[in-house]
Amino acid sequence: MIWIKTHWLIKKLFSNYIWEMPNSKNKIYLTFDDGPTPEITEWTLQQLKKHNAKATFFCIGDNIKKYPEIFKKVIEEGHSIGNHTFNHLNGWKTKTNEYVENVKLCDTETRNLKLETRNLFRPPYGKIKPSQSRELRKLGYKITMWDIISYDFDATISKEKCLENVLTNVKSGSIIVFHDSIKAFPNLEYTLPKVLEILNKKGFVFAKID
């Protein structure tokens, strides 16, 4: 079963995670997982700049290490960054101590660049054990999930369906997942410019998560 919009019961059961950010100012929150990725992250930044939009990038530590200049550019352009583990780990398949250390390793990369993070964390695949969540929250991390997932990474979903997933479900406060990755780019390239243009005309404000 594919859930594009996160079910209210899931949000209630895991209420210590951030699923959405309700507000009265029509703010919505675009997020991008799995970067930084050469060319694709830079293209994404260009699209955001065209609409004066801010977003939040959940970055993989190994990619930060490989492409520090792109990572710095994300921050320089006023976007938020979050931790997505160092090696894109599946929490359900990883021991808790190994998982927590991998998250810390990702933060080490940002410190090596003398940059500060906002302690935002998103588990790859949305898969995290309660024990891992407890340990990370003790360390001050905010587990940041989503209200809407575009499924841009799914090659079996058409670019038109990817766009529909976002436009038919968005509301003020929605946290929306995209991916600035090679795998997702065919859908992202079509969807993101249209999301920015259409939702901007509808009066939505694209904000970053702090």
Secondary structure, DSSP 8 states (H G I E B T S, - for coil): ---SB--HHHHHHTTTSB-B---SS-EEEEEEES---TTHHHHHHHHHHHTT---EEEE-HHHHHH-HHHHHHHHHTT-EEEE--SS---GGGS-HHHHHHHHHHHHHHHHHTT-----EE--GGG---HHHHHHHHHTT-EEB--SEE--TT-TTS-HHHHHHHHHTT--TTBEEEEE-STTTHHHHHHHHHHHHHHHHHTT-EE----
